[in-house]
Amino acid sequence: MLIHPQINPVALQLGPLAIHWYGLTYLAAFALFMLLGNRRLRHEPFVSIKGAAAWSRRDVEDILFLGVMGVVLGGRIGYCLFYKPLYYLAHPLEILAVWAGGMSFHGGMLGVIIAMIWFARSRARPWLQVADFVAPCVPTGLAAGRVGNFINGELWGRLSSPDLPWGMVFRGAGDLPRHPSQVYQFLGEGLLLFALLWLYARKQRKEGQVSAVFLIGYGVFRFGAEFFREPDAHLGLLSLGMSMGQWLCLPMIVGGLGLWRWAQGRATV
């Protein structure tokens, strides 16, 4: 049985300015997006697109800026709507208190989709082409976020067997070992999804298929990880014994399968 190291969430204190590890993981996620986005510029069809100019580093920078806005606004609004709608309906000003915590991946994803639609229209590019460009660059950012969750000792897992070698006791969660679900998600929806998606996207696919594989892959990995993650205390398990995270993943999986089949039936781009 392991004990969570209780890492100080403040990485660096400069007078009144506190730099948190969680903020640094966000910066790492954005830096990884820039690195991978510039590598994506070497992949087809982004090097030379029929009837359009090739993608550029400026495109990557603009997508990142819009994506950051989508993640922050969508993640916060999604959390308020999906997880605590009645509370925030009674306390609407607290929606703005992002420093108090509370972000939703699924809300952030919707925010990013809106940002990509905005970018696509401003550049007169097909929206699915933009989504296919972005999708393989996302999982490493998700992995960075799970590192932040682990450092903060939050979003811990469900109770585990005392014999589980990597079972871990988290502060604030009692004295019994739990699954380090942040690590599971770091490995699954972070590193493994990145490897699979990056390899899949290296070859030119029909427009929309890379995005579809991201939706399916994230949905499956997150759905599985939720079996080991402690449900939100104020929600618990919902219908059919599934968590809110699992219910939100189902439309992702179904939508991804539908998108892949639709794209497969289209003429090759």
N, C-alpha and C positions, 0 to 999 in steps of 0.2 A: 504494500500500500504506500502510495506517495502522498506527500503534503504539498499543496500549492505554495510556491516560494514567496507569495505575497510581495510582489514587486511594487515598488513605489510608482503609482501612475504618473507622477511628474518626472520626466526624464531630465529636465534641466530647469533650474530656478535662477533667473536673472533679476534680482531685486523683486519688484512686484509682478514681473512677467514670469509666468509658469508655462513651460513647454511640456505638454503631455505626450506620453508614448502613443496614445491613440491618434493624436494629431499627426505625429510623425509617420504612423502607418498609412494615413490618408495621403501624405506627401509621397511616400514610397509608392502607393498605388498609382498616383498621377505620373510619377517619373517612369514607372514600368509601362504605363500606357503610351507615353511619348516614345520610349525605346522600341516597344513592339510595333507601334503604329508606323514608325519610320521603316521598320523591317517589312511591314506589310506593303509598303510602297513598291517593293521589289517583286511582289506576287502579281500574277495575272488575276483579274483583268485590269488591275489598277495602274500597271505600267503604261499600257496603251489601250485606251477605251475607244471603241468604234464610235465615231461621230462626236467625240468629246475630248477635252484636254486631259492629259494624264493627271493623276492625283499628285499633290505636292506636300511638303512639310507644313506649309501654311494651313492646308486642309486639316492636318492632324492637330495642329495647335487650336484651330477654331472648334473642332469637334470636342477636344478636351475641355475648353472653356465652357461650351454649352452643356457638355456632359456633367461637369462639376455642378453647374446650376441645377440640372435635372436631378442629380443624385441627392443634393441637399434639400431642395424644395419637395421633390417627389417622395423622398425617404421620410421626411418629417410629416408631410400631409398624409402619406399612406399609413404611417404608424398611428396617427390620430384617428383615421377613419376605420382601419382594420382592427385595431387592438383596444382602443379606449374611446369609441365615438361618443358615448353618453357623458363621460367625464369632460372631454374637450368641448362638447356642446354647451356644458354648464360653465366652462372656464375657457372661453375662446381666445383670450389674450395669451394663455399659456402655450398655445400652438407655436408662438414665436420663440419660446424659451428652448431653443435647440441645445443650449449648454446644459440643460437639465437631463438630457438623455432621451432616447426614444427615437429610433430610426427603423424603417422597414425596407428590406431588400426589394420586395415586390413593388412597393410604392416608388422606390428609387428607380427600378427598372422602367416603370411607366413614365417617370419623369425623363429618363434618358430617351425613351421612344419618342416622346414629344420633342425633345431637343434634336433628335436625329431627323424628324420630319421637318422641323424648322430649317436645319442645315441643308437637307436635300432640296427643299423648295428654293432656298437662297442660291444654291449652286446649279439648279436645274438638273439634278441627278436623280435617278430612280431611288426611292426610299429604301428598297430592299438591298440595293447595291451598297448604300451607306451602312445599313445594318450588318451586312456580310463583312464589310471592312472592319467594323468595330468589334464584332462578337469574339474573335479569338484573342483580343487584347484585354478582355474583361476579367477572366478567371484569376489572373495573378493579383489584380486589385482586390478581389474577394478574399484571396488567401491572405493578403496583407491585413485586411480588416479582421480576420479571425485571429491573427497574431495579437492584434490590439485587444480583442475580447479575452484572450488567454492571459495577457499581461494584467488586465484589469480584474481578472478572476470573476468574470461575469458570464452569463449565458451558459452556466455549467450544465452537465448532463444529469441523467437520472441515476438513481442508486444502482451501484454495480455489485457484483459478487465480491466478498472480501478476498477471494482467491485471485481476482483479476490482477495481474502483475502491474498494470498501469492505472489501476483504479486510484483516484485522487480525492483527497479531502480539500474542499474549498472553504475559505473563510465565509461566514454568513450562510453556509448551507448545511450546518450541523457537523457532526463528528464521524459520519459514515462515508465510505468511499463512493465516488461517483465516476461515471464515464467522463473523460475529458472531451466532451463533444466538440469543443472549439478546435481541437486537434483533428478530430475526424473530419470536420468540415473544411479545415485547412487542406487536408490531404485529398479529400474527395472533390468537392465543388471548386477547389482551388487548383492544386497542382495536377491532379489526374485529369480533370476536365480541360485544363489548359493544354496538356500534352496531347490528348485525343483531338481536341478541336484544332490545335495548330497544325497537326499532321494532316487532318482532314482538309483543312483550308489551303494547304500548300498546292494542291492541284485545283485547277479551275473547275468550279462546280456551277450548276445551274443557279441562276439568281434566286436567292431566298433559302437555299439548302444549308448554307453555313449557319445562318440565323436559326433555322429550324433545329439543327443539331445542338446548338447552344441551349435552346428552350427545352429540348428533350433531356439533354445531359444534366443541366442544372436541376431541372424538375425531379429527375430520378435520384440524383445524389442527395439533394436536400430532403426529399421525401424519406429516403432511407436513414439519413442522419437524425431526422426528427424522432425516430424510435429510441434514440439514445439521449436526446436533449430534453431537459426538464421543460414541460409546457409552462407558458406564462401563468403566474400564480393567479391573476385575476380572471383568467379564461379557463385554465385546466384543459382537459380533453373534451372535444366537441362530439358531434354525431359520429357514430361508428368507431368511437374510441380514437379518433384522429385529432391531431393538433391543428391550430389555425395555420401554421406553416405548411402542413401537409395538404390542407384543403386549398390553399393558395397555389400549391404546386400542381395540382391536378389539371387546371385549365392550361398551365404552361405546357405540360406533357401532351395533352390532347391537341392544343393549338400547334405545337411543334410538329407532331405527326401529320396533322392536316396540311400545314405549310409545306412540309417536305414532299408529300404526295402531289400537292398542287404544282410545286416547282418542277417535280420530276416529269410531269405531263406537258410542261411548256417546251417550246423550242429552245435549243442550246443558245446561250447568249454569245 
